[in-house]
Amino acid sequence: MTGAGENHRIDSLSWHAVRLPEGSTLVRKHTFEYTTAANMYDLELYEHQDKTWHAIALPRGGSRVIIYGSNVVDTAQMAIQVVVDKIRREGLEAWDEPAVSETDAEDTESEH
């Protein structure tokens, strides 16, 4: 009889050895929520069959969709860290622009 923890360990190791048809890939996705003072991001961590990793994050809500991503790296920690660092450096807070009112838009059009 095996415990639940052991089954997870076996499952976690065995999918790396699954033989796939040529041109196919198998990737495991892990999901997280990353919250900053100003925004919440859906962070997805992808584990490749060759035991490499990459991550992406998308902000929730808002008028802009910016995808923050890592390159393929050797560890899950590194993939997440790259994305977190990019959000800190280039996050929506850095892209916030003043809102343009209808009056401002009309003034701009009349200038041209």
Residue, then its C-alpha position, 0 to 999 in steps of 0.5 A: m500500500t502506498g501513501a498519497g505523498e508517494n503516489h504524487r512523487i511517482d506521478s511527478l517523476s513518471w510523466h517526464a518519461v512518457r514517450l511522445p510522437e515526434g513533434s509533440t510536447l508535454v508540459r505541466k502547468h502550475t498556476f499562482e496569483y501574484t499580488t503587488a500594491a497596485n495590481m494582481y497578476d495570474l502567473e503561470l509556471y510551465e514545467h517541460q518534459d526535459k525538466t526546464w521551466h518558463a513562466i508568464a504573468l498577465p495582469r487581471g482587469g485593467s485596460r491593457v494586456i501586457i504579458y510578462g515572460s521568462n525565457v526557458v531556464d533550469t529551475a522553477q524558482m528562476a523562471i518565477q523570479v525573472v517574471v517577478d523582476k520584470i513586473r517590478r521593473e516594467g509593471l502596469e504602474a510604470w505604464d500608467e498614463p493620465a486619462v484623456s477626457e472627451t474634452d481633451a480628445e476634442d481639443t487635440e482633434s481641433e488642433h490637427 
